[in-house]
Amino acid sequence: MVKCFYNCTLYPPSLPDIECLRYGLKRSYAFMEGAIPEFDWRKYCESTMRVPVDVKTGNRRDGLSWDDFGRALKEGFELTWRSPESGCRSCEASGGFCGFGNGPNQKPFCFCNDGKRYDVCSDKGDVTLAFEPDFIAI
């Protein structure tokens, strides 16, 4: 498994970051699970993600090299989403896209062609996606 940390506002300066994901002073990182440097990543990074990737890094403790990360991306990997609530199924069945807030125990909401709802779309039709700073849409 690879653990990714995105948009970190504070980070160990000696660790190599993912250059193409730099955003101002924010940095992003990827490490093999079990080889994550000790640091409060959850406190200083906007989001984290675990990805099943078969990459051999030997005894490296400083994260993935560009070659390792690039090879994993070229070979591809499976990413699955497991919704903690069944609300997504009814949203998607009504023609919407399911989303969650960026926090613990968030209820799902539904992006519909007439806006964001907390249940299902009232009618099927085209959906317009909007980006807001505090959600993940599927």
Secondary structure, DSSP 8 states (H G I E B T S, - for coil): -EEEEEEESS--TTS---GGG-BTTBEEEEEETT---SS-HHHHEEEEEEE------TT--S---HHHHHHHHHH--------SSTHHHHHHHTT-EEEEESSTT---EEEETTEEESS--SS---------TTEEE-
